[in-house]
């Protein structure tokens, strides 16, 4: 996951050999490499509801793609797989974002 400018994300994508660039006009996107890698990019994340919505939107792409790769097709009959996976992935990403946020707050506090 990359949080930052399109330029930062595009440098990472090039260095990692994704063969894609983030197009103009989006606030987040999910990009797949030919080798199976997945990158989620979000322009910024300051904990607003709009940014949380972008995060959930991109995680949903990730989950649909991952479930599709193991031939689990989403339907109302099996939506629990999607729901549990979304909860799990969201929790893991949220923990990392919270740790990053706490670290940034601590640095700002120590800089005063």
C-alpha positions, 0 to 999 in steps of 0.5 A, spaced: 500 500 500 502 506 498 499 513 501 502 519 497 502 523 491 501 519 484 509 521 482 511 517 489 506 511 487 508 511 479 516 511 481 514 505 486 510 501 480 516 502 475 521 500 480 517 494 482 516 492 474 508 493 474 508 496 467 502 501 469 501 508 472 496 511 476 492 515 471 489 522 472 483 524 476 483 518 481 484 519 489 485 511 489 486 505 485 488 498 485 493 495 480 495 488 479 502 486 476 503 480 471 506 476 477 500 477 481 502 483 486 497 488 488 498 495 490 493 499 493 494 507 492 491 512 496 493 519 495 492 521 502 489 518 508 488 523 514 482 519 517 476 523 514 470 519 512 471 520 505 478 517 505 476 511 509 471 510 503 476 510 498 480 505 502 474 500 503 473 501 495 480 499 494 480 493 498 473 491 495 477 491 489 482 487 492 477 482 495 473 481 489 480 479 485 483 475 490 476 471 491 476 470 483 483 467 483 480 461 487 474 461 483 469 464 489 464 468 485 460 473 489 453 472 490 448 473 495 448 465 497 456 466 499 456 473 501 459 471 508 466 469 504 466 476 502 464 480 508 469 476 513 475 477 508 473 484 508 473 485 515 480 481 516 483 485 510 480 492 513 483 490 520 490 488 518 490 495 514 487 499 519 492 496 524 498 499 520 495 505 518 493 506 526 501 505 528 503 509 522 498 515 525 501 514 532 508 514 530 507 521 526 503 524 532 509 522 536 514 525 532 510 532 531 509 532 539 517 531 540 518 536 535 515 541 539 
